[in-house]
Amino acid sequence: MKKVWYQRMLWSYIPMFMIVVCFLFFVFFQTLAEQNKKDLSMANQVFTRQVLYYIDATLQSIDYLVINELLNNELFKQFFEETDSGDVLLNYKIADKIKNLKQMNPLIDSIYLVRYHDQFVYNGNILNGRESFTDAAFVDQMKRDAYPNQWSNLRKFREFVRMDTKSVVSLVRHSPSNVEKGVLVVNVSTAQLQKKVLELYHNSFRFVSLFDRNGELLFDDGHSLDSQIEDNQMISAEASTYTGWVIRSGLMAGTLISVASTVSGFWIVLGIIAFTLGMISILYVTRKNYKPIDELLSRIHAYSHPMKPIIGGDKIDEFKVIGTALGSLMEQSNRIAQQYEDELRVRKKLFFHELLRGAPKIQLPEWSTQMRRLQMSDTFEQQLVIVAEIDRSTDFIQAYSEHDQYLIKFVMASAFKEVMDSHRIPVWIEWTSDHQLSAIVSRPNEEEATNDLIFAACEQVQTWLKANLKYTVTMALGTIAEQPVDIAHSYKAALRSLQYKAVLGHNRIILQKDLELHSQEDRLKYVQLLLKMIESFGIYQEKWQQCLETIFFEMKKDMLSREFILIVLNDLICSLKKELSKMPKTGNWLEEGELERLEQAMVQFETLEEIQELFTEVLNSWFQRVEAFHNRAQLHDLLRELKQYIEQNFMNPELSLDHLGQQFRMNGKYISYVFKEEFGEKFIDFLTQIRMRQAQQWLCETDWPIQDISEKVGYANSISFRRVFKKHSGVSPGDYRKVKSAYK
């Protein structure tokens, strides 16, 4: 059988192959021409940067020279500090220094210094006033606008009146000690700068133009930039970060660019011809080879629904219809597969929770059937439930958003499964609450080594989580399940084991055998301990703290479950509330929120140490308030005695808080505080009132001198007595005696 279709296809595409080869040649030469253009453009860009770097380096050398002289040459510092313009020797030295600077750098056209405080300008030849200086307008602008230390734009300058103006750029440098004292101005001739630049290239092949910050032309080499742009030549532009000037350069017309453009044009024409021939060949071959495909599609359409127009009118895109149908079929298949996967995950999770709840009770045959439906192993071996609980779960929930919690829990579950898989331990994992991860682990072997392997895997999971997520988990292992219905018993045993996390602490692995050996729950024992603590609390003995520590110590030693610990703590709170109810109603024994704080902590606590710290803090606060109230009754009697002592010894000049502190063996500041709390007035006010009342009585009833009365009421200095008396009574002691005598 002859391969007719193969030969037709072969001879049909040979002409197209030849055309493609020609087109590739065109592309090659066209690419070569374009690459030459790019290389020329890049070379021109590099040249432009080099010229700009040369100009910047030249101007920077002048700038550094000026800065060095201003900072290190005392002549310029003396000139700006000089108050007498007639210092001929100083002016001569400066003129000589300016001459040396101009000789060191031929680009410098002129230099002059401006001193602001006397408005003098010195250019090395003539010391002028600012008004008669030829560049006075620029000097005024510098002072008025606080001209910055930089190169100016293009400007006209003449050093003397009879000289012609020339184009210069100026460097302005302020006095280093104080910008208000004056400036040094260096004028550089743009003509000299252009000569230096022309030494870098041949102007018959290139053109260079330099513009200042305002776009003014500083210099060019005689070629019109606009004409070069119109000739469509490559123009490179660079801006100086030092001066802000812009340099533009390019290649002159008639150079290699025109030759490259001519070659490029030839290959463009050749490429168009090759493209046209290729299009004609493609149309012919496509039409010829489409006939059998058209016949095939006609037969397909006879057994399918009428096609919908894709473009419009009577035109139909057959291949797009076929592609759309195939795409729709694949999309529908993927959607069904995704729905099946989602449903499978939901059914797995539902069956997992049913196993842990134990309802309904699942027997071995039903287990195998259900596991096959879930595409899991239907072989039942000894099972073991492990429950991992996130430590400090309240902090975890508060610290992260729901989305972040989901991600972290996903990482935890993945790490758990990977570790178990690495130990070849079959495991089925699901989150059964917002902080508990449950796992059903298969035990292929009934040997003790299998238990050790599971324990080692759990330790590895804990180590990884602590190192990478900065969170720890406490794990509890349930009992062995021999049948599917026993899985629920294993789960309940694991949850019951987690109750002992309070005494065992965080990041632990709790085994059933450990609890069977150590757990002892004797409520009568703790009732006796509570009674002993309440008794000490009620008679204001510090011994209650030791009793509280004993209670928590015994709870940890007996390895009580969290449930039993809550019973003991509730008994403790009820007993304390009952004891506080016996106290006088006038006392504020419980601060707002304290009781609620304890009750909330009892709901959220995870370890015994956490709740012990809070109980100790709150109970200590209660005890201090009760003890303070108890001590206040004794303090009341002491303050009455202290007040009586003041009333009897007010005439003592040494009576003060320190004196009372020595007499009653108390701190003087504390006496001041409790005195005001008890009697509602300060100690000094009370003492002054007693002394002034006695002084008024003696002023009225006796003719004793004021000096004697002041000493008798406790004032060693009569001036102090007179000042205090006038402040208390409103009049001096003498006037008070006169007024009272007049009324007798």
C-alpha positions in Angstrom: 0.0 0.0 0.0 1.5 3.3 -1.1 1.7 6.1 1.4 -0.1 8.6 -0.8 -0.9 11.0 2.1 2.6 10.9 3.3 4.1 11.8 -0.1 1.5 14.6 -0.6 2.4 16.1 2.7 6.1 15.8 2.0 6.1 17.4 -1.4 3.6 20.1 -0.2 5.9 21.4 2.5 9.2 21.3 0.7 8.6 24.7 -0.9 7.6 26.1 2.4 10.8 24.7 3.9 12.9 26.5 1.3 10.9 29.8 1.9 11.4 29.4 5.7 15.2 28.9 5.2 15.3 32.1 3.1 13.3 33.9 5.7 15.7 32.7 8.4 18.6 34.2 6.4 16.7 37.4 6.3 16.2 37.3 10.0 19.9 36.6 10.6 21.1 39.5 8.6 18.4 41.8 9.9 19.4 40.8 13.4 23.0 41.4 12.6 22.3 44.9 11.3 20.2 45.7 14.4 22.9 44.4 16.7 25.4 46.7 14.9 23.1 49.6 15.6 22.7 48.7 19.2 26.5 48.3 19.5 27.0 51.8 18.0 24.4 53.2 20.2 26.0 51.6 23.3 29.4 52.9 22.3 28.0 56.4 21.8 26.4 56.1 25.3 29.7 55.1 26.8 31.5 57.9 25.1 28.9 60.4 26.3 29.4 59.2 29.9 33.1 59.4 29.6 32.9 63.0 28.3 30.5 63.9 31.2 32.8 62.1 33.7 35.8 64.1 32.3 33.9 67.4 32.7 32.7 66.6 36.2 36.2 65.5 37.2 37.7 68.7 35.8 35.2 70.9 37.7 35.5 68.8 40.8 39.3 69.3 40.8 38.7 73.0 40.8 36.0 72.6 43.5 38.3 70.5 45.8 41.2 73.0 45.2 39.0 75.9 46.3 37.6 74.0 49.3 41.1 73.0 50.4 42.3 76.6 50.3 39.2 77.9 52.2 39.7 75.3 54.9 43.5 75.4 55.2 44.7 78.8 54.0 44.6 81.4 56.8 44.8 84.3 54.2 41.2 83.7 53.1 40.0 83.3 56.7 41.7 86.6 57.6 40.1 88.4 54.7 36.6 87.4 55.7 37.3 88.3 59.3 39.1 91.6 58.4 37.4 94.8 59.4 40.0 97.1 57.9 40.1 97.1 54.1 43.4 98.9 54.0 45.6 95.9 55.0 47.9 96.1 51.9 50.0 93.1 52.9 47.0 90.8 53.3 45.6 92.0 49.9 48.9 91.4 48.2 49.2 87.9 49.6 45.6 87.1 48.5 46.3 88.5 45.0 49.4 86.3 44.8 47.4 83.2 45.9 44.6 84.0 43.3 47.3 84.2 40.6 48.8 80.9 41.7 45.3 79.2 41.6 44.7 80.5 38.1 48.1 79.2 37.0 47.5 75.8 38.6 44.3 75.4 36.6 44.1 77.1 33.2 40.3 76.7 33.0 39.9 79.3 35.8 39.2 82.7 34.1 38.9 84.8 37.2 38.5 84.6 41.0 37.1 87.2 43.3 36.1 87.3 47.0 33.1 89.1 48.5 33.0 90.2 52.1 29.5 90.9 53.3 29.9 93.0 56.4 31.6 95.9 54.5 30.4 95.0 51.0 33.9 94.9 49.5 34.8 92.7 46.5 38.5 91.8 45.8 39.6 90.1 42.5 43.3 90.2 43.1 43.8 93.5 41.3 41.3 96.0 42.6 39.4 96.2 45.9 35.9 97.6 45.0 32.8 98.4 46.7 29.9 96.1 45.7 28.0 98.9 43.9 30.9 99.7 41.5 31.9 96.0 40.9 31.1 94.8 37.4 29.5 91.6 38.7 27.4 93.3 41.4 24.1 91.8 40.1 25.4 88.2 40.7 26.8 89.2 44.1 23.4 90.6 45.1 21.7 87.4 43.9 24.0 85.3 46.0 23.3 87.2 49.2 19.6 87.6 48.6 18.9 84.0 47.6 21.5 82.3 49.9 23.1 80.9 46.8 24.1 77.2 47.4 27.6 75.8 47.1 27.4 74.6 43.5 28.2 75.5 39.9 26.0 78.2 38.3 24.2 78.1 35.0 25.6 79.8 32.0 26.1 83.6 32.5 27.9 86.6 31.1 30.9 88.1 33.0 33.5 90.7 32.5 36.2 91.4 35.1 36.7 95.1 34.2 34.4 97.6 32.6 36.4 98.0 29.4 36.7 94.3 28.8 34.3 92.4 26.6 31.8 90.0 28.3 32.5 86.3 28.0 30.5 83.2 28.8 31.4 81.6 32.1 30.1 79.2 34.7 30.8 80.1 38.3 31.5 78.1 41.5 30.3 79.7 44.7 31.8 78.7 48.0 30.8 80.3 51.3 33.1 81.1 54.1 33.7 77.9 56.0 33.5 79.5 59.4 30.3 81.4 58.8 28.2 81.5 55.6 27.1 85.1 56.5 30.7 86.5 56.3 31.2 86.1 52.5 31.9 84.0 49.5 34.6 83.0 47.1 33.5 83.0 43.4 35.5 81.1 40.7 34.6 81.8 37.1 35.5 79.1 34.5 35.4 80.1 30.8 33.1 77.8 28.8 35.4 78.4 25.8 38.3 76.9 27.6 36.2 74.0 28.8 35.1 73.3 25.2 38.7 73.2 24.1 39.5 70.6 26.7 36.5 68.5 25.6 37.4 68.8 21.9 40.7 67.0 22.7 38.7 63.9 23.5 37.2 63.2 20.0 37.2 64.1 16.3 34.3 66.5 15.5 34.0 65.2 11.9 32.5 61.9 13.2 30.8 63.0 16.4 29.0 66.1 17.7 28.8 67.1 21.4 26.5 69.7 23.1 26.4 70.7 26.7 23.4 72.3 28.4 23.0 73.9 31.9 20.2 73.2 34.4 17.9 75.7 32.6 18.5 74.1 29.2 20.8 76.9 28.0 23.5 75.8 25.6 26.9 76.0 27.3 28.8 75.0 24.2 28.7 72.8 21.1 31.2 71.9 18.3 29.5 73.9 15.5 27.0 71.2 14.5 23.3 71.9 14.8 21.7 69.4 17.2 18.3 70.0 15.7 19.6 69.0 12.2 21.2 65.8 13.6 17.9 64.9 15.3 16.0 65.5 12.0 18.5 63.2 10.2 17.2 60.4 12.6 20.7 59.8 14.0 21.3 58.2 17.4 21.4 60.8 20.2 22.7 59.9 23.7 22.0 62.2 26.7 23.4 62.0 30.2 22.7 64.2 33.2 25.4 65.0 35.7 24.6 64.3 39.3 27.3 66.8 40.3 26.4 69.9 38.3 23.0 69.0 37.0 24.1 69.8 33.4 23.0 67.6 30.5 25.3 66.5 27.7 24.1 65.2 24.4 26.2 63.5 21.7 25.8 61.4 18.6 27.3 60.2 15.4 27.4 62.5 12.3 25.4 61.7 9.2 27.3 59.8 6.5 29.0 57.4 8.9 28.6 53.7 9.4 25.0 54.2 10.5 23.9 55.1 7.0 25.6 52.0 5.6 24.0 49.8 8.2 20.6 51.4 7.4 21.0 50.7 3.7 21.9 47.0 4.3 19.0 46.8 6.7 16.6 48.2 4.0 17.8 45.6 1.5 17.1 42.7 3.8 13.7 44.2 4.7 12.7 44.0 1.1 14.0 40.5 0.8 12.1 39.5 3.9 8.8 40.9 2.6 9.3 38.9 -0.6 10.0 35.7 1.3 7.0 36.3 3.6 4.7 36.8 0.6 5.8 33.6 -1.1 5.4 31.8 2.2 1.9 33.0 2.7 0.9 32.0 -0.9 2.4 28.5 -0.3 0.6 28.1 3.1 -2.7 29.1 1.6 -2.3 26.6 -1.3 -1.1 23.7 0.9 -3.7 24.3 3.6 -6.6 24.4 1.1 -5.3 21.2 -0.6 -4.7 19.3 2.6 -7.9 20.4 4.4 -10.2 18.4 2.1 -9.8 15.0 3.8 -10.2 16.7 7.2 -13.3 18.4 6.0 -14.8 15.1 4.9 -13.9 13.5 8.3 -15.6 16.4 10.2 -18.7 16.1 8.0 -19.1 12.5 9.0 -18.6 13.4 12.7 -21.2 16.2 12.4 -23.7 13.8 11.0 -23.8 12.0 14.4 -23.8 15.1 16.6 -26.0 18.1 17.3 -25.8 21.1 15.0 -22.8 23.3 15.8 -23.3 26.7 17.2 -21.6 29.5 15.2 -18.4 30.7 16.9 -17.7 33.8 14.8 -21.1 34.7 13.5 -23.1 34.2 10.4 -22.6 30.9 8.7 -19.0 30.5 9.6 -18.2 27.6 12.0 -14.9 26.9 13.8 -15.0 23.1 13.8 -11.8 22.7 15.8 -12.8 25.2 18.4 -16.1 23.3 18.8 -14.2 20.0 19.2 -11.7 21.7 21.6 -14.5 23.2 23.6 -16.3 19.9 23.9 -13.1 18.1 25.0 -12.4 20.9 27.5 -15.9 20.8 28.9 -15.6 17.0 29.3 -12.3 17.3 31.1 -13.6 20.1 33.4 -16.7 18.1 34.3 -14.5 15.1 35.0 -12.2 17.1 37.3 -15.1 18.7 39.1 -16.7 15.3 39.7 -13.3 14.0 41.0 -12.9 17.0 43.3 -16.4 16.6 44.6 -15.7 12.9 45.3 -12.5 13.8 47.1 -14.3 16.4 49.2 -17.1 14.0 50.0 -14.6 11.3 50.8 -12.8 13.6 53.3 -16.1 14.4 55.0 -17.1 10.8 55.2 -13.7 9.9 56.7 -14.0 12.6 59.3 -17.6 11.6 60.1 -16.6 7.9 60.5 -13.6 8.9 62.6 -15.8 10.8 65.1 -18.3 8.0 65.1 -15.5 5.6 66.1 -14.4 7.9 69.0 -18.0 8.4 70.2 -18.8 4.7 70.0 -22.2 5.4 68.5 -23.3 3.4 66.7 -21.4 0.4 67.8 -19.4 -0.8 64.9 -18.5 -4.5 64.5 -15.6 -6.0 62.6 -17.6 -6.8 59.3 -19.0 -3.3 59.2 -15.6 -1.9 59.9 -14.1 -3.7 56.9 -16.9 -2.6 54.6 -16.7 1.1 55.7 -12.9 1.2 55.4 -13.0 -0.1 51.8 -15.6 2.6 50.9 -13.2 5.1 52.4 -10.3 3.7 50.3 -8.4 2.7 53.5 -7.0 -0.5 54.8 -9.8 -2.9 55.9 -7.6 -5.1 58.1 -8.2 -4.5 61.7 -5.3 -4.8 64.0 -4.9 -3.7 67.6 -5.7 0.1 67.7 -4.6 2.8 70.1 -6.0 6.3 70.4 -3.6 9.2 71.1 -4.9 12.7 72.0 -2.5 15.6 71.6 -3.5 18.8 73.3 -1.9 22.2 72.5 -0.4 23.6 75.7 -1.6 27.1 76.7 -4.3 26.8 74.1 -6.0 30.1 75.3 -2.9 32.0 74.4 -2.7 30.2 71.1 -6.3 31.1 70.2 -5.8 34.8 71.2 -2.5 35.2 69.4 -3.6 34.0 65.9 -6.5 34.6 63.6 -8.6 31.7 62.5 -6.8 31.4 59.2 -3.4 31.3 60.9 -4.6 28.8 63.5 -5.8 26.6 60.6 -2.3 26.8 59.0 -0.5 26.0 62.2 -2.8 23.1 63.0 -2.3 21.8 59.5 1.5 21.8 60.0 1.1 20.1 63.4 -1.1 17.3 61.9 1.3 16.9 58.9 4.3 16.7 61.2 2.6 14.1 63.3 1.7 11.9 60.3 5.2 12.2 58.8 6.9 11.1 62.0 4.6 8.2 62.4 5.1 7.2 58.7 8.9 7.4 59.2 8.5 4.8 62.0 6.2 2.7 59.8 3.3 3.2 62.2 -0.1 3.3 60.4 -2.0 6.4 61.8 -5.3 8.1 61.1 -5.4 11.8 62.3 -8.2 14.3 62.7 -8.7 17.5 64.8 -11.5 16.7 67.3 -11.6 20.2 68.9 -10.0 23.6 68.4 -7.0 22.5 70.5 -7.0 18.7 70.5 -5.6 16.4 67.8 -6.7 12.8 67.9 -5.0 9.9 66.2 -6.0 6.2 65.8 -2.7 4.3 65.7 -2.5 0.6 64.5 -0.2 -1.8 66.4 0.8 -4.5 63.9 2.8 -6.3 66.6 1.6 -7.0 70.1 5.2 -6.8 71.4 6.4 -4.3 74.0 8.8 -2.9 71.5 5.9 -1.6 69.5 4.8 0.5 72.5 8.3 1.8 72.9 8.3 2.7 69.2 5.1 4.6 69.5 6.4 6.4 72.6 9.6 7.4 70.8 7.6 8.7 67.8 5.5 10.8 70.1 8.7 12.2 71.7 10.0 13.1 68.3 6.8 14.9 67.4 7.0 17.0 70.6 10.7 17.8 69.9 10.0 18.9 66.3 7.0 21.1 67.3 8.8 22.8 70.1 11.8 23.6 67.9 10.0 24.7 64.8 6.6 26.1 65.9 7.6 27.3 69.4 4.5 25.5 70.8 4.4 22.3 72.9 1.7 19.6 73.1 0.8 17.2 75.8 -0.1 13.7 74.6 -2.1 11.0 76.3 -2.2 7.4 75.1 -5.4 5.5 75.6 -6.0 1.8 76.2 -5.5 -1.0 73.6 -8.6 -1.6 71.4 -9.0 -5.2 70.4 -12.3 -4.6 68.5 -13.6 -1.5 66.7 -16.1 -0.8 69.5 -13.1 -0.6 71.9 -11.8 2.5 70.1 -14.3 4.7 71.9 -13.0 3.3 75.3 -9.4 4.0 74.3 -10.4 7.6 73.4 -12.2 8.2 76.7 -9.2 6.8 78.5 -6.9 9.2 76.7 -9.2 12.2 77.5 -9.2 11.0 81.2 -5.4 10.9 81.2 -5.3 14.5 79.9 -7.0 15.5 83.2 -3.7 14.8 84.9 -1.9 17.3 82.8 -2.5 19.8 85.6 -0.1 18.0 87.9 2.2 16.5 85.4 2.8 19.8 83.4 3.2 20.7 79.8 5.0 18.8 77.0 4.4 15.4 78.6 3.4 12.0 77.3 0.9 10.5 79.7 0.6 6.6 79.9 -2.1 4.6 81.4 0.2 2.6 83.6 1.6 5.7 85.2 -1.8 6.8 86.4 -2.8 3.4 87.7 0.3 3.4 90.0 0.2 7.0 91.4 -3.3 8.6 91.2 -4.9 8.8 94.7 -8.1 10.9 95.2 -9.0 11.2 98.9 -11.5 14.1 99.4 -11.5 13.8 103.2 -7.8 14.4 103.4 -8.2 17.7 101.6 -11.2 18.8 103.7 -9.0 18.5 106.7 -6.2 20.5 105.0 -8.7 23.2 104.0 -10.1 23.5 107.6 -6.6 23.9 108.9 -5.8 26.7 106.4 -9.1 28.5 107.0 -8.5 28.4 110.7 -5.1 30.1 110.3 -6.7 32.6 107.9 -9.4 33.5 110.3 -7.1 34.2 113.3 -4.8 36.4 111.1 -1.8 34.0 111.2 0.8 34.0 108.3 0.7 30.2 108.7 -2.2 30.1 106.2 0.3 30.5 103.3 2.2 27.4 104.4 -1.1 25.5 104.6 -2.0 26.6 101.0 1.4 25.4 99.7 0.8 22.1 101.5 -2.5 21.7 99.8 -1.0 22.2 96.3 2.0 20.1 97.1 -0.3 17.2 98.2 -2.4 17.6 95.1 0.7 17.2 92.9 2.1 14.4 94.9 -1.3 12.5 94.8 -1.5 13.1 91.0 -5.1 14.4 91.2 -7.1 14.8 88.0 -8.1 18.3 86.9 -11.7 17.4 87.8 -10.8 16.6 91.4 -8.5 19.7 91.6 -11.5 21.8 90.7 -13.6 20.2 93.5 -10.9 21.0 96.0 -10.5 24.6 94.8 -14.2 25.2 94.8 -14.3 23.9 98.4 -11.5 26.4 99.2 -13.3 29.4 97.7 -16.6 28.5 99.4 -14.8 28.2 102.8 -13.1 31.5 102.4 -16.3 33.3 101.4 -17.9 31.9 104.5 -15.1 33.0 106.7 -15.1 36.6 105.1 -18.9 36.8 105.7 -18.2 36.7 109.5 -16.1 39.9 109.2 -17.7 43.3 110.0 -19.8 44.7 107.1 -17.9 47.9 107.1 -14.8 46.3 105.6 -14.3 46.0 101.8 -12.8 42.5 101.9 -13.2 41.6 98.2 -12.1 44.0 95.4 -14.2 44.2 92.3 -13.4 41.4 89.8 -11.2 39.3 92.1 -13.7 36.5 92.6 -14.5 36.4 88.9 -10.8 36.3 88.1 -10.4 33.2 90.2 -13.5 31.5 88.7 -12.3 32.3 85.2 -8.8 31.0 85.9 -10.3 27.7 87.3 -12.0 27.2 83.9 -8.9 28.0 81.8 -5.9 26.8 83.9 -3.8 23.9 82.5 -1.2 23.3 85.2 -1.3 23.4 88.9 1.6 26.0 89.1 -0.5 28.5 87.1 -3.6 28.3 89.4 -1.4 28.1 92.6 0.3 31.4 91.7 -3.0 33.2 91.2 -4.6 31.8 94.3 -1.6 32.8 96.4 -1.8 36.3 95.0 -5.5 36.8 95.5 -5.6 35.2 99.0 -2.6 37.2 100.1 -4.5 40.4 99.0 -7.5 39.3 101.0 -5.4 38.5 104.1 -3.7 41.9 104.0 -7.0 43.7 104.0 -8.3 41.6 106.9 -5.1 42.0 108.8 -5.1 45.7 108.2 -8.6 46.0 109.5 -7.7 44.0 112.6 -4.6 46.1 113.2 -6.6 49.4 112.7 -8.5 48.8 116.0 -5.2 48.7 117.9 -3.9 51.7 115.9 -7.0 53.7 116.8 -6.2 53.5 120.6 -2.5 54.3 119.8 -3.6 57.5 117.9 -5.8 58.6 120.7 -2.9 58.3 123.1 -0.7 60.2 120.6 -3.2 63.0 120.3 -3.4 63.3 124.1 0.4 63.5 124.2 0.4 66.4 121.7 -2.3 68.3 123.7 -0.2 67.9 126.9 3.2 68.7 125.4 2.4 71.4 122.8 4.6 73.9 124.6 7.7 71.8 123.8 9.6 73.5 121.0 11.1 70.1 120.0 7.6 68.6 119.4 7.7 67.2 115.8 7.0 64.0 113.8 10.5 62.8 114.5 10.0 63.5 118.2 6.7 61.5 118.2 8.4 58.7 116.2 11.0 58.4 119.0 8.4 58.5 121.7 6.0 56.0 120.2 8.6 53.9 118.2 7.0 54.6 114.9 8.0 56.1 111.5 7.3 59.8 111.4 5.9 59.7 107.9 3.7 56.9 108.8 2.4 58.9 111.9 1.6 61.8 109.6 -0.3 59.5 107.2 -2.4 57.6 109.8 -3.0 60.8 111.9 -4.7 62.5 108.9 -6.6 59.3 108.0 -7.9 59.0 111.6 -8.6 62.7 112.5 -9.1 64.3 109.1 -6.3 66.9 109.5 -2.6 67.1 109.3 -0.4 66.8 112.4 1.2 70.3 112.0 -2.3 71.9 111.5 -3.5 70.3 114.7 -0.4 71.4 116.7 -0.6 75.0 115.4 -4.3 75.2 116.3 -3.6 74.2 119.9 -0.7 76.6 120.3 -2.6 79.5 118.7 -5.7 78.9 120.9 -3.6 78.9 124.1 -1.7 82.0 122.9 -5.0 83.9 122.3 -6.1 83.0 125.8 -2.9 84.3 127.4 -2.9 87.5 125.3 -6.4 88.3 126.6 -5.9 87.2 130.3 -2.3 88.2 131.0 0.0 91.1 130.4 3.0 88.9 129.6 5.3 90.0 126.9 4.7 88.5 123.5 8.2 87.0 123.6 7.3 85.1 126.7 4.0 83.9 125.3 5.7 82.6 122.1 8.2 80.6 124.2 5.4 79.2 126.4 3.4 77.9 123.4 6.5 76.2 121.9 8.1 78.9 119.6 11.7 79.6 120.4 11.7 82.4 117.8 9.2 85.2 118.4 9.3 86.2 114.7 8.1 82.8 113.7 5.3 83.0 116.3 4.2 86.4 115.1 4.1 85.2 111.4 2.1 82.0 112.3 -0.3 83.9 114.6 -1.1 86.5 111.9 -1.6 83.8 109.4 -4.0 82.0 111.8 -5.8 85.0 113.4 -5.6 87.6 110.6 -3.9 90.1 112.9 -0.6 90.4 114.8 -0.4 89.4 118.5 -0.2 93.0 119.6 -3.2 94.1 117.6 -5.1 91.1 118.8 -4.4 92.1 122.5 -5.5 95.7 121.8 -8.7 94.7 120.2 -9.6 92.3 123.0 -8.6 94.8 125.7 -10.9 97.4 124.1 -13.9 95.1 124.4 -13.3 94.4 128.1 
